[in-house]
Amino acid sequence: MELRHLRYFIAAAEEEHFGRASERLHITRPAVSQIISDLESELRTPLFERLAHRVKLTAAGQALLPRLQAIMGDIDDALAVTKRVGEGKSGVLSIGYGSLTLLHSLFRTAIKQFGETYPDVSLSLLEIPTFEQPNALASGKIHAGFMHFGPSSEFFWNRRTDSVLEQEDTALDWLPIENGGLGVVLPIDHPLARRTSLSLSELGAERFVVVPRSSSSPGYGPLYSLCQQAGFEPKIVQEVRSITSQLNLISVGMGIGLAVIGRNFTYPPSLAVIPLDKVDYVTRFVFGWVKGQRDPVLDRMIEIVASLSEQR
């Protein structure tokens, strides 16, 4: 018995006519009649009464039809789901991001576009700092992540190719989104907030709010190095764990901070973000995933991020 035998039976039963069933199935009438006969022989019971101008289900056929219809419905649903998963239109996708990512317009647009285009994909967003994302990727906690790297992260980059980075023994493929620079973040009412640019030496008397483990903006080492080059040591008054916390404390006057600037980064209106002159500090914003571990759902997100990156 083959699956097609059961499909032919359902068509003949629903049409109550072998000829109409053959038209529906796009095969010859003798082929339908032969398949039904083979099925009846295998079951050792008649399924149809052959009348002059039509066929009619026997009691055995009537018992078989609804069960087969339910089974075939389940099979069709399973095949449809399988096809959608294979096309990346259904499934599960977990994406990591840091607090700095929330300030970039591409992230907001990509997530919104993905949700609207692929509503049957279960999309999860997990707030994970860049320095923790490689482990999250390696363990399968996330499938991909939006990550930020500063100059001090250069040793992560594999020199053999421009599209692979290595961190904590995890090789990642990545898609570049935007390179950024370094600016100073001030409360909007700060005396320097109206300036179009600043030199680091002008900040010697300021108090700094720092994210020590930030992968993009200067933590302790880079901050001290930059400030010492400008002729002073920074006065650090507060340590925080995220860019969001840093910005919130700066907005209430706890101090100032150094942060990534770029064309597509947008900071809260309660803050002024001023570019720093003559500071060589390049940051990279990328979308990364474990090398060799892609699936159709992740491919759809990569396509969206790539398209938005090109538009920018």
N, C-alpha and C positions, 0 to 999 in steps of 0.2 A: 504494500500500500504506500502510495506517495501522496505528498501534500496536494498535488494537482487533482488527484482523484476526489479528494474532499471538496476542493473548490468547484469541480464540475458538478458534484452532487448538489451543493448549495445552489448553484445557478439553475440547475434543472428543477429543483424543488421550488425555488422562488418564482420561476417563470411558469411552472407547470406545463412545460413544453420543451422537448429536446431541440426543436428547431430554433426557438427564440434563445434558448441557452447557448446554442452554437454561435449565433450572431453576437451575443453578449461576450462570449469568450474568444471570438475571432478564430474559430476552428470549424471543421466540418461537422454536420449532423451525425454522420456515422461514427465519428471519433467520440462524440459525447455518448452515443448509445453504447459503444464498446466499453468505454471507461466505466459507465454505470453498471454494465453487466459484469465486468471484472470485479467491481467493488461488491456487488451482490454475491458473486461466487465466493469471494474471500470471506465475507461475513456469514455465508450460508443462509441468507434470508433475503426475500425480495424487499426492495425499498420503494418501488413504484408499481402502481397498477397501470398497465398500458391500455388506454382507452382509444377510441376512434380518432379524436382530434387533439388529444392532450394526454398528459400523464397525471396521476394522482398519488400522493404519498400513502404508503401502507402505515399501519400502526407503528411498525419498527422505524420507518422513515420519519414519521412524526416525532418519535422519541429522539431520533438522532439529530434532526435539523437544528433545534434551538441550542443544543450543546455545541455543535460544530460552529454555529454562528458566533457564539460567545468566544470559543477558542480562536477562531479566525480574527475576530475583533482584537483579541489580546495580541495575536501575532502581528497584525497590521500596526497596532500601537507600538509594539516593541521595535519593529523595523523602522517606524517613523522616528522614534526617539533615538535609535542608533544612528540614523542618518543625520539627525540634527546635532548629535554630539560629535559625529565625525566632521561636520561642517563648522563646528565651533559655535553653534547657535544654542546649545544647551550644555549644562554641566556646572562645574564649580570653579571659581577663581578667587584666590586670596592674594591681595596686594599689600605690600608694606610701604609705609611712608613716614617721614619725619615731620616735625612741626614746621620746618622751613618750607617743605613742599606745599603746605597749605597756602603759602603766600604767592605761589606761582600760578599764573592763569592757565597754563596748559594742563595742569593736574585737574583743576576744576572742570575744564571743558572736556577732557578725555573721559573722566568718570561719568559725567552727565551723558555724553554721546554714547558711551558703551552701554549704559543702562537703558537708554532709549532704543538703541539698535538691537540689543540682545536681551530682551526682558526675561527670557527663560533661563538665563545664566544666573546662578546664585553668586553674587559678587560680595566678597568680604574685604573690608579695609582695616588693616591693623597698624596702629601707630607704633613704629619701631624705629629707633635711631639708626642712622646709616651704619655705625660701627657694629651694631648687633644684627644687621640684616643678612650678612653672609652665613652666619650660623643658622638663622631662621630659614634661609633658602636651602642649606645643606640638609636640615632636618625635615624639610617638607612642610614646615609651618606656613610658609608663603610660597607662591609660585613665581613671583617677581616683585620688584620693589623700585620705588623712586628714591634715588640716592644722591647725596651731595659730597663732593670731595674737594678738599683744599690742597694747596701746594705740599703740605706735609704728608699727604696721602700718596705722593708720587711713587713710592716704592711698591705700591699695590699694582702698578700698571705693568703688564707683560710687554716687554720691548719687542717681542717677535711679531706682534700684530696690534693694530690700533683698536680692535674691537673686543679685546679680552682683558679683564683685570683679574688679579689673584689676591685673595685676602684670606688668611687663616686656612690655607690649603683648599680653598673653594675657588674654582675657575668659573668666571662669569662671562657670558656674552652681554653686550650692552648696546643701547641706542643713545647717542648723544642728544641732549635736549638744548642746553644753553650753557655757555661759559659766562661767568660773572666776575665781578671785581669786589673791592672792599670799600665799605663806607662806614660812617659813624652814625649811630642812631641816637637822637636827642628828643627830650620832651618838646612838644610843639611851642612851649613858651620859653624855651632856653634862649639865652642871649645870642647864641650862635646859630639858631634854627633857621634864620633867613639867608644864611650864606649859600652860595651856589657850589662852593668847594671849600675844603679845609686841609691844612697840613697837619700831620700827626703831632708835630711839635707844639701846636696850639692847644693841645689837650692835656698838657702836663699837669695842670692843676685839677683836672676832673677826676671823679670817682667812677670806677668801672664795675659794671655787672657782667659776669663772665659765665659762659657755659664751658666748663673745663674739658668735657669729652666730646665737644662738637667736632664733626668731621670736616666742616667747611669753614666756619668762622673761627678766628684765633682763640685757642684755649690758653692755658698758662704759658707753655713754652713759646709758641709763636707770638703771643701778645707781648711777653717780656722782650723777646728779640726785636720786634718792630719798634716798641717804645724806646728801648735802649739805643737803637739806631737813630731815633729822633731826639735823644739827649735826656731822657728821664725814665724813671721806673714807675709803672702804673700803680695807682692806689686801688686795690681791689676791695670793694666793700660787700660784695654779695656773690655767692656761687649759686647757680641754678642748674637744673637738669635738662632744660629744653629751651629752644628759641622762644617759644610762646611765653614761658615764665620770664625770660629775660626782657622781652618787649613789654610785658605787663608791669614789671618793676620799674623799667625806664619811664613808662608813661606816668607813673605816680611820683616821679622825682627822686628815685633811689640812686640814680647815677646815669651814666651813658654806656654805650656798648658798641663794639664793632660787629658788623654784620654784612652778609652778602648783598650786593646790589646787582641789578641786571634789568634789561628792558622789560621783562615780563614778570618781575617781582613787584608785588603791591603791598605796601605796609599800611597799618591802621592810620587813620587821619589824625589820631592823637599824637603821632610821632613825626619827626622830621628825619629824613635819611639823606645825608650829605656825602657826596663822593670825596674820597681822600686823594690828595695830590701826591704824585711821586711815590706811590706804594705799589710794589710789584707783588701782587697777590691774586693769582688766578684760581677761580673755583670752577668745578665741573658739576653740572646737574645731568644725571643720566637715568635711564630706565634699564634695569639689569635683571638677568635671570641665570640660572645655572646652565653652564655650557652643555649642550647636547640634550637638555631636558625641556623640550617644547611640546605642546599639544595644541589641538585646533582652537580651544578657547583662548589660550595664551596668545596664539597667533593673531586672533582677532584684535586683542588689546594692543599688541605690538603694531599692527597695521594702523590703528587709530593714532597711537602716539607718534609713529613715523610720519603720518600725513600731517598732523598738527605741527610737528617740528619743522617740516618743510615749508609750511605756510608762514612760519615765523622767521 
